[in-house]
Amino acid sequence: MARRPSGHSSTLEFRLAQEAINLRTQAKEMPLRVRRNELLRKARQIDVAGEVNKWLTSPGLQAPS
């Protein structure tokens, strides 16, 4: 798998959202229930990763003391 150059044109948050949409689209087309559920689970994990990233990069985040 080839890697992109480090100068990404889109944010991590955007790429995660796009991948989640892509996985959900694939899941709708899946006839096998197990594979469809696996794709939906991955999409939910990506959604959570996006939320964690948003939290970690928020300006109000304080380091534990």
C-alpha atoms as an extended CHARMM CRD file, in Angstrom:
* protein
*
        65  EXT
         1         1  MET       CA              0.0000000000        0.0000000000        0.0000000000  PROA      1               0.0000000000
         2         2  ALA       CA              1.5240000000        3.2920000000       -1.0810000000  PROA      2               0.0000000000
         3         3  ARG       CA              1.7040000000        6.1620000000        1.3870000000  PROA      3               0.0000000000
         4         4  ARG       CA              0.6800000000        9.6870000000        0.5690000000  PROA      4               0.0000000000
         5         5  PRO       CA              3.1360000000       12.5160000000        0.9210000000  PROA      5               0.0000000000
         6         6  SER       CA              3.0300000000       14.1100000000        4.3580000000  PROA      6               0.0000000000
         7         7  GLY       CA              1.3560000000       17.2870000000        3.0470000000  PROA      7               0.0000000000
         8         8  HSD       CA             -2.2260000000       16.0380000000        3.3120000000  PROA      8               0.0000000000
         9         9  SER       CA             -4.7480000000       18.2330000000        1.5850000000  PROA      9               0.0000000000
        10        10  SER       CA             -7.4830000000       17.2710000000        4.0510000000  PROA      10              0.0000000000
        11        11  THR       CA             -7.6350000000       16.9590000000        7.8130000000  PROA      11              0.0000000000
        12        12  LEU       CA             -7.5560000000       13.6990000000        9.7110000000  PROA      12              0.0000000000
        13        13  GLU       CA            -11.0980000000       14.3760000000       10.8550000000  PROA      13              0.0000000000
        14        14  PHE       CA            -12.2880000000       14.7480000000        7.2480000000  PROA      14              0.0000000000
        15        15  ARG       CA            -10.4910000000       11.5830000000        6.1030000000  PROA      15              0.0000000000
        16        16  LEU       CA            -11.9640000000        9.6000000000        9.0110000000  PROA      16              0.0000000000
        17        17  ALA       CA            -15.4660000000       10.8340000000        8.1910000000  PROA      17              0.0000000000
        18        18  GLN       CA            -15.0090000000        9.9380000000        4.5120000000  PROA      18              0.0000000000
        19        19  GLU       CA            -13.8200000000        6.4270000000        5.4170000000  PROA      19              0.0000000000
        20        20  ALA       CA            -16.8020000000        5.9140000000        7.7310000000  PROA      20              0.0000000000
        21        21  ILE       CA            -19.1560000000        6.9730000000        4.9200000000  PROA      21              0.0000000000
        22        22  ASN       CA            -17.3660000000        4.6350000000        2.5160000000  PROA      22              0.0000000000
        23        23  LEU       CA            -17.6810000000        1.6890000000        4.9220000000  PROA      23              0.0000000000
        24        24  ARG       CA            -21.3810000000        2.3420000000        5.4940000000  PROA      24              0.0000000000
        25        25  THR       CA            -21.9520000000        2.4820000000        1.7290000000  PROA      25              0.0000000000
        26        26  GLN       CA            -20.1520000000       -0.8320000000        1.3020000000  PROA      26              0.0000000000
        27        27  ALA       CA            -22.1800000000       -2.3470000000        4.1510000000  PROA      27              0.0000000000
        28        28  LYS       CA            -25.4670000000       -1.4230000000        2.4430000000  PROA      28              0.0000000000
        29        29  GLU       CA            -24.3780000000       -3.4280000000       -0.6010000000  PROA      29              0.0000000000
        30        30  MET       CA            -23.2890000000       -6.4970000000        1.3910000000  PROA      30              0.0000000000
        31        31  PRO       CA            -25.5470000000       -9.5290000000        1.2060000000  PROA      31              0.0000000000
        32        32  LEU       CA            -23.7300000000      -11.3150000000        4.0280000000  PROA      32              0.0000000000
        33        33  ARG       CA            -24.9050000000      -10.1680000000        7.4370000000  PROA      33              0.0000000000
        34        34  VAL       CA            -21.5900000000      -10.9340000000        9.1800000000  PROA      34              0.0000000000
        35        35  ARG       CA            -19.5020000000       -8.8790000000        6.7380000000  PROA      35              0.0000000000
        36        36  ARG       CA            -22.0380000000       -6.0370000000        6.8160000000  PROA      36              0.0000000000
        37        37  ASN       CA            -21.9140000000       -5.9370000000       10.6220000000  PROA      37              0.0000000000
        38        38  GLU       CA            -18.1160000000       -5.9380000000       10.5130000000  PROA      38              0.0000000000
        39        39  LEU       CA            -18.0950000000       -2.9240000000        8.1690000000  PROA      39              0.0000000000
        40        40  LEU       CA            -20.6060000000       -1.0670000000       10.3440000000  PROA      40              0.0000000000
        41        41  ARG       CA            -18.5110000000       -1.8160000000       13.4490000000  PROA      41              0.0000000000
        42        42  LYS       CA            -15.4290000000       -0.3860000000       11.7420000000  PROA      42              0.0000000000
        43        43  ALA       CA            -17.4110000000        2.7020000000       10.7160000000  PROA      43              0.0000000000
        44        44  ARG       CA            -18.4800000000        3.2500000000       14.3480000000  PROA      44              0.0000000000
        45        45  GLN       CA            -14.8630000000        2.8570000000       15.4990000000  PROA      45              0.0000000000
        46        46  ILE       CA            -13.7790000000        5.4740000000       12.9800000000  PROA      46              0.0000000000
        47        47  ASP       CA            -16.5130000000        7.8260000000       14.2200000000  PROA      47              0.0000000000
        48        48  VAL       CA            -15.1900000000        7.4300000000       17.7670000000  PROA      48              0.0000000000
        49        49  ALA       CA            -11.6120000000        8.0020000000       16.5760000000  PROA      49              0.0000000000
        50        50  GLY       CA            -12.7430000000       11.2600000000       14.9850000000  PROA      50              0.0000000000
        51        51  GLU       CA            -14.4040000000       12.3770000000       18.2170000000  PROA      51              0.0000000000
        52        52  VAL       CA            -11.2920000000       11.4870000000       20.2470000000  PROA      52              0.0000000000
        53        53  ASN       CA             -9.1150000000       13.3810000000       17.7790000000  PROA      53              0.0000000000
        54        54  LYS       CA            -11.4090000000       16.4080000000       18.0150000000  PROA      54              0.0000000000
        55        55  TRP       CA            -11.1890000000       16.2540000000       21.8160000000  PROA      55              0.0000000000
        56        56  LEU       CA             -7.4080000000       15.8480000000       21.8270000000  PROA      56              0.0000000000
        57        57  THR       CA             -6.8540000000       18.7600000000       19.4810000000  PROA      57              0.0000000000
        58        58  SER       CA             -9.3280000000       21.0900000000       21.1810000000  PROA      58              0.0000000000
        59        59  PRO       CA             -7.8160000000       24.2710000000       22.6000000000  PROA      59              0.0000000000
        60        60  GLY       CA             -9.4890000000       23.7300000000       25.9870000000  PROA      60              0.0000000000
        61        61  LEU       CA             -7.7730000000       20.4070000000       26.6850000000  PROA      61              0.0000000000
        62        62  GLN       CA             -5.7940000000       20.5570000000       29.9030000000  PROA      62              0.0000000000
        63        63  ALA       CA             -2.9140000000       18.2660000000       30.8230000000  PROA      63              0.0000000000
        64        64  PRO       CA             -3.5690000000       16.1640000000       33.9510000000  PROA      64              0.0000000000
        65        65  SER       CA             -1.9510000000       17.6020000000       37.0710000000  PROA      65              0.0000000000
